[in-house]
């Protein structure tokens, strides 16, 4: 058997301080905390050397905030692109500058929608629709975040963009001032924007009174752990690892291709691998050039690769 390919180091990696952890943790983010602050709290509690999050939650919001550790940070983009599910409440009759309960009231209305009218307009907010993001959002305008401009009363102008809403359901209408919804959607959809636009369509104004994210791709609230629970694990590696999901957890929707160890070594060195097996050639031919494939060996992901003819080329190499 040919000797494994060895790569020649060309740069000196900067040494990170902290504990090496690879994988995903599903955090149940508390209300009143930014996503950045939540990541900082997780870093403090775990001592992790490298971590990040997939998909920002508003400070008001609670629920699923996937935290990527170590090599899992290379898969964050795939988790962020996954479908999401939210539950939220709308308070009719009050518009707020942030489009949620944290903002200042900007407009009021005495009009209140009937339940039948809400049900009648919801189909207009499913499928591919146009949405103007809230002024208080992280979208960049000329290099600056929209919320930074809004806080300085500079009134950022945001362009409408297409979003995908797969399902929206009215869950409850407990009184004339409030209604609760559940939404399944794609990347980039703002629940605050939906609440605002549904209210306007119903001849009133409104804002999100509470918001909870319950699913991000393969991550759900059933897997989630609170900051208090995380802190209670102490320094027990075994107890922490019981909540840690694999790096591959974010790649469930990406086609996989099993390689030999020699082929895996080529990818680790940044080299393309020619696909030789007939069945695999047929598969990548069906996927087409540019498709992303997760290369696997020994039951572990080795690299995210891009199809190029009958070759796969490494996009992100995973050192696991």
C-alpha positions in Angstrom: 0.0 0.0 0.0 1.4 3.5 -0.9 2.6 5.6 2.0 0.1 8.3 3.2 0.7 11.7 1.7 2.2 14.2 4.2 1.8 17.9 3.9 4.7 20.4 4.3 3.9 23.1 6.7 4.3 26.6 5.2 3.0 28.8 7.9 3.2 28.8 11.7 -0.3 28.6 13.3 -1.0 31.1 16.1 -1.4 29.2 19.3 -4.8 29.6 20.9 -5.3 29.7 24.7 -8.0 27.6 26.2 -9.4 24.1 26.0 -9.8 22.4 22.6 -13.4 21.4 22.0 -14.8 20.2 18.7 -18.5 20.0 18.2 -21.9 21.7 18.6 -23.7 22.8 21.8 -27.4 23.8 21.5 -27.8 26.8 23.9 -31.2 27.9 25.2 -30.5 31.6 25.1 -32.2 33.6 27.8 -34.2 36.8 27.1 -32.4 40.1 27.7 -29.0 38.9 26.4 -27.4 39.4 23.0 -26.1 36.4 21.1 -22.6 37.8 21.4 -22.9 38.0 25.2 -24.3 34.4 25.3 -21.3 33.2 23.4 -19.0 35.0 25.8 -20.8 33.4 28.7 -20.4 29.9 27.2 -16.7 30.6 26.6 -16.2 31.6 30.2 -18.1 28.5 31.5 -16.3 26.0 29.2 -12.9 27.5 28.8 -13.1 26.8 25.1 -10.3 28.1 22.8 -12.5 28.8 19.8 -16.2 29.1 19.4 -18.9 31.0 17.6 -22.7 30.9 16.9 -25.0 30.1 14.0 -27.7 32.6 13.5 -28.2 35.7 15.7 -31.1 35.9 18.1 -32.5 39.3 19.2 -31.9 40.2 22.8 -35.7 39.8 23.5 -35.7 36.3 22.0 -35.2 33.0 23.7 -34.4 29.5 22.4 -32.1 27.7 20.1 -28.7 29.3 19.6 -26.3 26.7 18.2 -22.8 27.2 19.5 -19.9 25.9 17.3 -16.7 24.8 19.0 -13.3 24.3 17.3 -13.5 22.7 13.9 -17.3 23.0 14.0 -16.9 26.8 13.4 -16.0 25.8 9.8 -19.5 24.5 9.3 -21.4 27.5 10.7 -22.5 28.8 7.3 -24.3 25.5 6.6 -26.2 25.7 9.9 -27.1 29.3 9.3 -28.5 28.4 5.9 -30.8 25.7 7.3 -34.5 26.0 7.8 -35.7 27.5 11.1 -38.8 27.4 13.2 -40.1 30.2 15.5 -43.0 30.9 17.9 -43.9 34.4 18.6 -46.6 36.7 19.9 -47.9 39.9 18.3 -49.3 42.8 20.2 -51.8 44.6 18.0 -52.3 48.4 18.1 -48.8 49.5 18.8 -45.9 50.0 16.4 -42.4 50.3 17.9 -39.2 51.5 16.5 -37.5 48.1 16.9 -40.6 46.2 15.8 -40.5 44.4 19.2 -41.4 45.1 22.8 -37.9 46.5 23.6 -38.5 49.6 21.5 -40.3 52.9 21.9 -43.9 53.3 20.7 -44.0 55.2 17.4 -47.7 54.8 16.4 -50.9 53.5 17.8 -54.2 52.2 16.4 -57.6 51.4 17.8 -58.2 48.8 15.1 -58.1 45.1 16.1 -58.2 42.2 13.7 -60.8 39.4 14.0 -59.4 35.9 14.1 -61.1 35.1 10.8 -59.4 38.1 9.1 -56.0 36.9 10.4 -56.5 33.4 9.0 -57.6 34.9 5.7 -54.4 37.0 5.1 -51.8 34.4 6.3 -51.6 32.7 2.9 -50.3 36.0 1.5 -47.2 35.6 3.8 -46.2 32.1 2.7 -43.9 31.1 -0.1 -41.3 33.4 -1.5 -42.3 36.9 -0.4 -40.7 40.4 -0.2 -39.7 41.8 3.2 -38.0 45.0 4.3 -35.8 44.1 7.3 -36.4 46.0 10.5 -34.4 49.2 11.0 -32.8 47.6 14.1 -31.1 44.8 12.3 -27.5 43.7 11.7 -27.7 44.3 8.0 -24.8 46.5 6.7 -25.4 49.8 4.9 -22.2 51.3 3.5 -20.2 49.2 5.9 -22.2 50.1 9.0 -24.8 48.0 10.8 -28.4 49.2 10.4 -29.0 49.2 14.2 -26.0 51.5 14.7 -27.5 54.0 12.4 -31.0 53.6 13.9 -29.6 54.2 17.4 -28.2 57.5 16.2 -31.6 58.4 14.7 -30.1 58.3 11.2 -33.1 56.4 9.8 -31.4 53.7 7.8 -33.1 52.9 4.4 -33.2 49.2 3.9 -34.2 47.6 0.6 -36.8 44.8 0.4 -35.4 41.4 -0.3 -36.9 38.0 -1.0 -37.4 35.5 1.9 -38.9 32.1 2.1 -41.7 31.3 4.5 -42.7 27.6 4.3 -45.5 27.7 6.9 -47.2 30.2 9.1 -49.9 29.2 11.5 -52.1 31.1 14.0 -51.7 29.2 17.3 -53.9 31.3 19.6 -55.7 34.6 19.9 -56.0 34.9 23.7 -57.6 38.4 23.6 -58.3 41.2 21.1 -54.8 42.7 21.7 -52.7 39.6 21.1 -52.1 36.7 18.8 -49.5 33.9 18.8 -48.0 32.3 15.7 -45.6 29.6 14.6 -43.5 30.0 11.5 -41.1 27.7 9.5 -38.8 29.7 7.2 -35.5 29.9 5.4 -32.5 32.1 6.1 -32.9 35.8 6.5 -36.5 36.0 7.5 -37.3 38.4 10.4 -40.2 37.6 12.6 -40.3 41.2 13.6 -40.8 42.1 10.0 -43.6 39.5 9.6 -45.4 40.8 12.7 -45.2 44.4 11.4 -46.3 43.5 7.9 -49.2 41.2 9.0 -50.5 44.0 11.2 -50.4 46.6 8.4 -52.1 44.2 6.0 -54.9 43.9 8.7 -55.4 47.6 8.9 -53.6 48.2 12.2 -50.0 48.3 13.5 -48.2 45.8 15.7 -45.0 44.4 17.1 -43.5 41.2 18.5 -44.2 40.9 22.2 -42.2 37.7 22.7 -40.2 35.4 20.4 -38.7 31.9 20.8 -36.7 30.0 18.2 -37.3 26.2 18.5 -35.4 24.7 15.6 -32.3 25.6 13.5 -31.7 22.9 10.9 -30.9 19.7 12.9 -30.8 21.5 16.2 -33.9 21.7 18.3 -35.0 22.9 21.7 -35.1 19.3 22.9 -31.3 19.3 22.7 -30.9 22.7 24.3 -29.2 23.5 27.6 -29.5 26.7 29.6 -26.6 28.8 30.8 -27.5 27.8 34.4 -27.4 24.1 33.5 -24.1 24.6 31.7 -22.6 26.3 34.7 -23.9 23.4 36.9 -21.8 20.9 34.9 -18.7 22.2 36.6 -15.4 20.9 35.3 -16.8 17.4 34.5 -15.7 16.7 30.9 -18.0 13.6 30.7 -21.1 15.6 31.8 -20.3 18.4 29.3 -19.7 15.9 26.4 -23.1 14.3 27.0 -24.5 17.6 25.6 -22.0 18.0 22.9 -23.0 17.1 19.3 -20.6 16.1 16.6 -19.1 18.5 14.1 -21.0 16.6 11.4 -24.3 17.4 13.1 -24.6 20.6 11.0 -24.0 18.7 7.8 -27.0 16.4 7.8 -28.4 17.9 4.6 -25.1 17.7 2.6 -24.4 14.7 0.5 -21.5 12.5 1.8 -18.8 10.6 0.0 -16.7 7.9 1.6 -13.0 8.1 0.7 -9.9 5.9 1.4 -7.4 7.1 3.9 -5.0 7.9 1.0 -7.6 10.0 -0.7 -8.4 11.7 2.6 -4.8 12.6 3.0 -4.8 14.4 -0.4 -7.7 16.5 0.7 -6.0 17.3 4.0 -3.1 18.7 2.0 -5.5 20.9 0.0 -5.3 18.7 -3.2 -8.1 17.6 -5.4 -9.2 14.0 -5.5 -10.3 12.2 -8.6 -13.5 10.2 -8.1 -12.8 6.7 -9.5 -15.7 4.4 -8.4 -18.4 4.2 -11.0 -21.3 4.6 -8.5 -19.6 7.7 -7.0 -19.0 9.2 -10.5 -22.7 8.8 -11.3 -23.6 10.4 -8.0 -21.5 13.5 -8.4 -22.5 13.8 -12.0 -26.1 14.0 -10.9 -25.2 16.7 -8.3 -23.3 18.8 -10.9 -20.3 21.1 -10.8 -20.2 23.4 -7.8 -22.2 21.1 -5.5 -20.9 20.8 -2.0 -20.0 17.3 -0.7 -18.9 16.2 2.7 -15.9 13.8 2.3 -15.8 11.1 5.0 -13.3 8.5 6.1 -13.4 6.3 9.2 -16.9 7.6 10.0 -15.6 11.2 10.4 -15.9 14.2 8.1 -12.6 15.1 6.5 -13.4 18.1 4.4 -16.2 20.1 2.7 -15.5 19.8 -1.0 -16.8 21.2 -4.2 -17.5 19.1 -7.3 -15.4 20.0 -10.3 -16.1 17.6 -13.2 -15.0 14.1 -11.9 -12.9 15.6 -9.1 -13.7 17.0 -5.7 -11.7 19.9 -4.4 -11.4 20.9 -0.7 -13.2 24.0 0.4 -12.8 23.6 4.2 -10.6 20.9 5.7 -11.6 19.6 9.1 -8.8 18.5 11.4 -10.5 16.0 13.6 
